[in-house]
Amino acid sequence: MMEADMENGRLYPERPRTFSTVRTKSSLPPIFRVLMRINPRAFIVLLLLVFSGVLYVGASTSPIVLFVFCICTLSLFFSLYLTKWVLAKDEGPPEMSEISDAIRDGAEGFFRTQYGTISKMACILALVILGIYLFRSTTPQQEASGVGRTTSAYITVASFLLGALCSGIAGFVGMWVSVRANVRVSSAARRSAREALQIAVRAGGFSAIVVVGMAVFGVAILYATFYVWLEVDSPGSMKVTDLPLLLVGYGFGASFVALFAQLGGGIYTKAADVGADLVGKVEQGIPEDDPRNPAVIADLVGDNVGDCAARGADLFESIAAEIISAMILGGTMAQRCKIEDPSGFILFPLVVHSFDLVISSVGILSIRGTRDSGLISPIEDPMAIMQKGYSITILLAVVTFGVSTRWLLYTEQAPSAWLNFALCGLVGIITAYAFVWISKYYTDYKHEPVRLLALSSSTGHGTNIIAGVSLGLESTALPVLVISVAIISAFWLGHTSGLVDESGNPTGGLFGTAVATMGMLSTAAYVLTMDMFGPIADNAGGIVEMSQQPESVREITDILDAVGNTTKATTKGFAIGSAALASFLLFSAYMDEVAAFAQLPFKEVDIAIPEVFVGGLLGSMLIFLFSAWACSAVGRTAQEVVNEVRRQFIERPGIMDYNEKPDYGRCVAIVASASLREMIRPGALAIISPMAVGIIFRMLGHATGQPLLGAKVVAAMLMFATVAGILMALFLNTAGGAWDNAKKYIETGALGGKGSESHKAAVTGDTVGDPFKDTAGPSIHVLIKMLATITLVMAPIFL
């Protein structure tokens, strides 16, 4: 009877819906449920009216803003095309759909609860910001333009809430497409490896285009709205060069949501993963994603909330922070150089990322299926296929970046400056490619480092851990050298661009670094596509395993999964590099803002001053303490999962021979509640620390006659936290990715294959690396950008 049921694809014949206990009510956010009830024709009319209004505001602002709005609108329609294309694919047999439904329900249910908690905290923080801004001092420029405390307060709070909302939507979009594409990739793997790859890439591409498009659209709409509302550049009103400072709240809101999304999602996914591996693989000896493992659904749900939703919010925040910081520096430089029309220097970041949407779309479409999709043929190297798409995107990025610099950065004062800035962009593009290559080298099992790590597993668990830690430590060297060369090269190119202030001093250095950062992120949509590919492929492999598909299908999804681990690691390396450059820009913007408020020069931070040095120590300590709390949160939650899985195996012995059904819902509930509880402490540490340090040392400076002491100590804290955070994130992400792929390499049959002693040691290493690469590591680069944006927003209270 059992054999017949297995042949028919039913694991538990006594239950018509195998995973019904995990199902929940509809988890769509209320705004989406309301929109879905609107008549389609009325919705189209409403959409056209909204777009018409947006285009009108853009046209009233600048032709450049109108261009950005048009590109973002077209990219939205392209993302809808990708959605329609992916959802048109079949979901496979019923047993696949049942598993996919359980994953989707669990992910959307957790998303609703998690973002409900985050939204409440965001509202509380918005009230705090409002209170601070209503009683803070104003700059002479703000007073001259008529933007008083009240107006500035409401603008900052509105920007903060909009940034938080857009970041949340970006996370929802990433998760929404993943939980619907995974089963379609699983079904396609039964026919063709190339078709499965194409579906996963296009599904990831939909999310990436929406995330980048929303980041650009959000900043552009804020800029245009404030420009029209405040009558910028009219007599007696604000100058356009001061307008970008009003947008810093948007970046802070995005960072706030991204940090908690990454923390909560990372704790969820890795606690479930660790619990499933320790009991399932090591103790019971059953395969990964085996349907008998009670934690397997929670593990698969975690891939979506941790890797898709959190990474979407993360990259949204990265792009928003980089755009705003570059706009601030461009406006500051244009003002110092007395450039007649500074709008090109201010709006340049928006145009670069608009072109990113176009060229990344071309890269996504370059990955096509094969005509022979009826047979399962030997799979091509998925990484090589995606690398070809990335190469096409990079070549187009070089061309469009040159066009953008000539269009927007040409000025009669320095006719050749645009060429220097184009070279700065080329430096950034090369830096991005170098980061992707370095991350791939240290985490792909086709290269020596991971193979040596796998070999160390043959002598035991301890040697595997030692080799993984040493590999992670070593992997920090090349990225730091690349970042160092990029910053110095870009600064020098900007410095020698010919742009000078009234005194004849070169002023383009910092803006050159900003342009290099834009160059690095000029292919962000395609890189995010590769990242989203990872969890979709991982989920597809789990669905194939749980639905008992033939081994040949599992081989295809295993290869896609291993490549997905590499693409996720490369994206994290890319995000760390961009975070390093963006934080450098935000640090410079912070110093300019302090100088404007204090009406005192603030160009350097002297770490020989004891209080300032202490601020640096506190910044470095913050990184280590934050990492410790994030990892320990995973450990505590994983212990609960392990105990629950063990309990079920003991109390339900029929699980192992398919006579009893595991309680998947119980493990989902455990990790959901624990991750929400555990994300609060490290998140609160990140938000409260810089404010507390700034206020304490401000009072100490007031008592000792040092008016800028609070601002200086916070600057040192930010500087040291950035340096320590970059190194820590590189170590954690690379070590975790290498451990994971060393295990995957052994599972291909090397060094004894699955079930061998080497494999058990590799599973231990992978378990240690899980919180490294998917919880603490990716949260750190969000943390250092959030520290930079929170210091920008809160700068007045440090004086």
Salt bridges, closest charged atoms under 4 A:
ASP5 OD1 - ARG10 NH2 3.13
ASP90 OD2 - ARG190 NH2 3.80
ASP90 OD1 - ARG191 NH1 3.02
GLU91 OE2 - ARG184 NH2 3.16
ASP101 OD2 - ARG17 NH2 3.18
ASP101 OD2 - ARG23 NH1 3.96
ASP101 OD1 - ARG104 NH1 3.17
ASP105 OD2 - ARG23 NH1 2.91
GLU108 OE2 - ARG180 NH1 3.01
GLU195 OE2 - ARG191 NH2 2.85
ASP273 OD2 - LYS270 NZ 2.94
GLU283 OE2 - ARG646 NH2 2.48
GLU288 OE1 - LYS281 NZ 3.24
GLU288 OE1 - LYS743 NZ 3.76
GLU288 OE1 - LYS744 NZ 3.98
ASP289 OD2 - ARG554 NH2 3.83
ASP290 OD1 - ARG292 NE 2.87
ASP307 OD1 - ARG311 NH2 3.57
ASP307 OD2 - LYS568 NZ 3.23
ASP314 OD2 - HIS781 NE2 2.61
ASP314 OD1 - LYS785 NZ 3.65
GLU317 OE1 - LYS785 NZ 3.21
GLU322 OE1 - HIS353 NE2 2.63
GLU380 OE2 - ARG194 NH1 2.69
ASP381 OD1 - LYS446 NZ 3.67
ASP444 OD2 - LYS440 NZ 3.87
GLU502 OE2 - LYS338 NZ 3.54
ASP531 OD1 - ARG311 NE 3.29
GLU545 OE1 - ARG554 NE 3.72
ASP558 OD1 - ARG554 NE 2.84
ASP561 OD2 - LYS744 NZ 3.49
ASP592 OD1 - ARG336 NH2 3.59
GLU640 OE2 - ARG677 NH2 3.27
GLU644 OE2 - ARG647 NH2 2.59
GLU644 OE1 - ARG666 NE 3.86
GLU651 OE1 - ARG647 NH1 2.62
GLU678 OE1 - ARG636 NH2 2.76
ASP740 OD1 - LYS743 NZ 3.65
ASP740 OD1 - LYS744 NZ 3.61
ASP740 OD2 - LYS773 NZ 3.38
GLU747 OE2 - LYS281 NZ 3.38
GLU747 OE2 - HIS759 NE2 2.86
GLU757 OE2 - LYS760 NZ 3.83
ASP766 OD2 - LYS743 NZ 2.86
ASP770 OD1 - LYS270 NZ 3.61
ASP770 OD1 - LYS773 NZ 3.83
ASP774 OD2 - LYS270 NZ 3.04
ASP774 OD1 - LYS572 NZ 2.74
ASP774 OD2 - LYS773 NZ 2.66
